[in-house]
């Protein structure tokens, strides 16, 4: 139910207490949001509904996607023709909204005919909305290979969305192809044509926020088997962590 329809409902059905509907509902101060609950059986449910109303409004200012669908159908035969028009506008919002209840500055409750209605006024300035918009984008971490030696790799990480991120785990997949395997299989002994090794490395948490960091990861040195079989090495590193809001992060580097 839209806010205008809900206010009309209250004024019509809660007539005994219509004068108690607070002024801030129709005259919302700048940098504030007014929340109205649906009629509820208890005060706690009414307050929760009012908070949810404010959250929906804030989400609409952070990120909103509108989908419009229209259908105009004419059916029948003359003179019995019917026209059906269906017009639908749908809005979808998603994002992060924090500290709504902590920023309630006014709260008024009405009880009428056994139902509670709660009105709240929340101070949520533009600076707070910008912060929620930033957090809703989430952290974005880029990674690329700087160098590869016989015994280690160097990888550079950078966070570009100005949201805190913590990288704590590296998974390495190393693939070896033995180009001389066919010769040994034909002449001497049976050897595989390729092999894959997997290892997980725990890292001291790397904190990133609009910043970069270089990490070194160990790489197993070429052994006598690799030399004899003409091994060529490739692979990937999967770096994992979480962002400031606890959302999982993962970035892959190939080498």
Secondary structure, 3 states (H helix, E strand, C coil): CCHHHHHHHHHHHCHHHHHHCCHHHCCCCCCEEEEECCCECCHHHHHHHHHHHHHHHHHHHHCEEEEEEEEEEEEEECCEEEEEEEEEEEEEECCCCCCCHHHEEEEEEEEECCEEEEEEEEECCHHHHHHHHHHHHCCCEEEEEEEECCCEEEEEEEECCCCCEEEEEEEEEEEEEECCHHHHHHHCCCCCCEEEEEEEEEEEEEEECCCEEEEEEECCCCCHHHHHCCEEEEEEEEEEEEECCCCEEEEEEEC
